[in-house]
């Protein structure tokens, strides 16, 4: 039993290493940068009314989901979720470095604003990480399920549009809603002197943000489609698919 478990761990690690070598670096880089930027921008509330509230993270979160959709389409939901975990881990490391820089004293200038922004807030990091990982897993799985419905032309524009638009909208809504509930309903009233959002504001924020991010996804999805088409024509990830094929035969 121990040998079987160790073999499985070793196989998963080998699969992950091959996956990291197989996905083009540009997409992974954009994905990781968008996740880090989304975490920083979420510190600022852009709009707050009785029925709607939006934070700055919505300006970049669409890019994260587009990268996930591209990876899911070509490599599958497991691969996309694995890269999402990597992005979340790099984001946590970056936040730790930012926090260390913010608490190191300096008499060179007044860095109060710098320390406030880059020092971060632990419950915003908790909310964004939890929401991102949950929505990523749902988005990637839903994307593949929808894609399977297009049996005649699974690689066509209609199939790509349907799987990206629907999964992005649902994934973005859940991402925004989970984050808003954790940060602005549960934690903010305690740690931000009573500042809070209502559940209605969280829901409308999530819905409005999902709509706004879906519009951006629609605008840029042709680029995503061309990328997946190019990857398919150039047999990107050949080593990864061969490894998966060998594992499935065993």
C-alpha positions, 0 to 999 in steps of 0.5 A: 500500500505504501509503495502504491501511495508513493508511486502515485505521489511520484507520478503526480509530481512528474505530471506537474513538472511536465505540465509546467514545462508544457504550458507557454510561459506567457499565459502562466505569467499573465495568470500569476500577475493578474492574481497578484494584481487582483489581490492588491486592487481588492483593497480599494472600494471603487463604488459603494451605494445602498444596492451596489459595491465594487472593488478594484479587483474586478478590473483585472480578474477577467484576465485570470479567468480567461487564462484559466479558460485557455488552459482548461480548453487545451490541457483540461480542468485538472491542469488549470486548477493545478496552475491556479494553486501555483498562482495562489501560492506565488501570490501568498509568497509575494504578499509575505515579501510585501508585508516584510518590506512594509514593517521594516522601518525607514527614515528616508521618507514617509512611507505610510501610504506604501506600508498601508497598501503593500502591507496588506490586510490578512483577512483580505488575503484570506478572502481573496485566496479562498474565493479564488481557489473555490471559483477556479475549481468550479470554473474549470470543471464547468468549462469542461462539462459545457465543452462536452456538450458540443460533440460535433464541433468541440473545437469550434468558436461556438463551443469555445464561446459557450464554455468560456462565457458561462463558466466565467460568469458563474465562476466570477459571481462565486469569486466576488460573492465569497470574497465579499462575504468573508471580507466585508460582512464577516471581518470588516465590521470587526477590524475596520471600525464598523465598516461593512457591506450588506449581503445585498451589496455583496450579491449585487457586487458579485452580480455586477462584477460578473457582468462587467468581467463577462463583457471583458471576457467577450471582448477578449475571447477571440484572442483566447480562441486563437491561442487555443487554436494555435496551441492545437495546430502546433501540438503544444503540450505533446509531452504532457499528453503523452505522459497522461496517455501512458498513465491512463493505459496502466 
